[in-house]
């Protein structure tokens, strides 16, 4: 089974469009950092600091203009949410068949990589559910204000020929920082890139250095490596919504900064051919709302091409 970038299910479509799941008709639930912060992000330098000349970053790898960010994230010029907030915490689990294996890459200089599964999961509990890594949890459905992004960047680390996350969600206007955390004397170089980005030249990250990447519009892309590490990939979304988080290797997540009220909470995984699961949740000032999500993995039917050129059969 080969890994391919595609739009999978209604929620994946929504993420590809910017995680605008249940926004109000006037787009009031779309959000970013406050406009001054977005402007500061847009004026920040595109080159990595402290690279000692080892990291070559294209002049095209620059932030998107603040006006473009604002058009997508706060087109109605709504006020920033200043009220009390709550926290959403919980776990995402998966049921159904175990994660199938992917086809190993034709070429890879990594010697120790053995996990080629479609998705990462933990051991089953007595009920049969398994903790699901790299799942996306988001909160939407509010209106009349926008919630700013948390910080100017989202980071992904590479070590031992692996990304620390295989799903990444950032808010449009934030930069994606890919950090080579291999030992400084390892001599291991990476060339992280977004497959749909045709504006930036190849950028090389030596050990200890960072490559900075920018989405030119909200959507979905695949983060890969251009230096022979064929198994390296991560699904990346640039959303127009800031209340999102990705589960860790144990399937756990913590999402702070949720406005007070009753809103829609959603969990999905890019590798699943469905729209995820949805739940209305109430968030109270200064409190933590605990909720666990369960997804079900349903493998796609296999198409078998007949040798006689007849009609393909579904098995």
C-alpha positions, 0 to 999 in steps of 0.5 A: 500500500503506497502513501499518497496525498489526497483529500480524504473525507468531508473533514479532510476537505474542511481542513484543506480549506482551512479547518472551517468546519462549523463557522458562522455564515459571516466567517466570524469563527475564522481566526489568526493572530491579531492583525498587528501580530500578523503584520509582525510575522509578515515582516520577520526575516525569512532566513534562519538565525545562527546557521553559520552559513550552513543553511541556504534559504531561498529569498522566495521562502518568505512570509505571506503579506499581512493583508493576505493573511487577514483576508483569509483569517478575519475578513469581517474585521471582528474583534479579538476574543478577550474573555475567559478561556477553558482547556480541552484535554483528552485522548483519541483512540482507534478501533478496527483493523490494525494499521496496514504496512506501507510499501518501503521506499525504493531508496533511503539512506536511513538504516534503522527505520522499520515502521512503515505503517499507514498510521501510528497507534499504541497497544490495545486496552482491554476493550480493544481500542488503541491510542492514536497518534497524529490525530487532529482535534479542533474546536469550532462553531463560535461567532462574533469574534476571532481567536488568534494563533498561538505564536508565529511558528509551528515546529517539526523535529527530525531525528533518527530519520523520523519526523516527531509528528506525522500530522502538523496543523498550523494556522495560515500565516504561521511559518513551519520550522523544520529542525534537524536535531541530529547530533552536530557531528553526525553529518546527517543533512535533510532537505525538507520541502512541501510538495506543492510549493514551487516557489522555493529553491531547495533548502538544506538543514545541517545538524542543529539548523532549521528550514523555514517554510510558508504556505502561500494560501490555506490548504493541505500539503505533504512535508517530505525530504529531498535528500534520499530519505524516501520514507519521511513524510508528514501531512501538513494543514494550513488552517484558517482556524487557530483552535487545533492540536495534534495528538502525541505518540500516546494519543493524548492532547491538550488544547488551551485557550478555548473561549467560554461557551458551547462549541463543536469539537472534532477529531480526525486523522488524515489517513482515514477515509471518513469525516472524523467524529464530532461532539458538542462540548461546553467550556466553562471559565478556567476549567478543563473539559475532558473528552475522549474521541474514538475513530474507526479505521475502515480499510478501502476495498482493493481493486483487482485488475482482471488479466483479461481486460474485463471489469475490475473487481472489488474485494 
